[in-house]
Amino acid sequence: MTISKAEAVKLLKDYKGYLQTDGYPVYEQFEERQDIIMVGCLTHARRKFEPAYSLT
C-alpha cells in the first residue's frame, strides 16, 4: 500500500510530536512543520554502517 501526499496530510493534519518514517518522499513535507519532529528509521541508517564496519 502506498500513500499519497494528500492522504498523508489528511491523516496527520492534527498530529503533533515525533514522526518516524523510512524516508518515503511523501513525508518530506512535514519537515516544514514546527509541531512535528522528524526522526529517521534506524534500520535504514544501520545498513550504511554495516558495510563500513566490515572494512575495519
Summary of the structure (lengths in Angstrom):
residues: 56
radius of gyration: 14.4
end to end distance: 39.2
largest distance: 46.5
contacts: 104
relative contact order: 0.18
helix: 52%
strand: 18%
